[in-house]
Amino acid sequence: MIEGFRVKPRHYKQRIDTIIALLGTDQKSSAIAVEMLRELVAETEELADGINRRT
């Protein structure tokens, strides 16, 4: 779905796949997944803010 978007975080799908794979395997891996998700959300927000400023 996101592959069709003109503006998106780099390697979005691969990063989401990694996050999902890490969740629930153990506490350390879940913590890594949560941090990766936070970073991805922040990057997505920055891109959205940039688009909103242009319009």
N, C-alpha and C positions, 0 to 999 in steps of 0.2 A: 504494500500500500504506500508506504513512504517513498519507495523508489521512484514513484511518479512525481514527487514534489520537486520543484526547481531548487528550492533552498531547504537544506536539511543538514543535520550534523554529519560529519564525515563518519563513514563506516557504521551508521546507525543500526542497521539490522544485525550486523555481526556483533555489535556491542550488546544489543538487547538479547541476542541468543546466548552470549557468554553470561550475562547477568542471570538469566533464567536457569542456565545450567549450574551456576554456583549456588543459587538459593536452595537452602534446605540440606545441602550435603553435610555441612557441619557449621559450628558457630563462627569459626574464622572465615570460612568461605562465604557465609551469608553476610558477614560484616563487610567483606570486600565487595560483594555484589551491591550492597546498599550504598557504599561510597561511590561505586561506578555509576549507579543510577542517579545519585545526587549530581555528579559531574555532568552526566548526559542531560539531565533536566536543566541545569544551569546553562549549558551550551545551547540548548534549544530555546530557552528564554532570551538569551543574548541575540540569537538569530531572529527571533520574532520581534524583539524590540527594534532591531535594525530595519526590518521590513516596515514596521509601523511608523518609523521616523521618515521613511521615504514616501509614504502615502499621505 
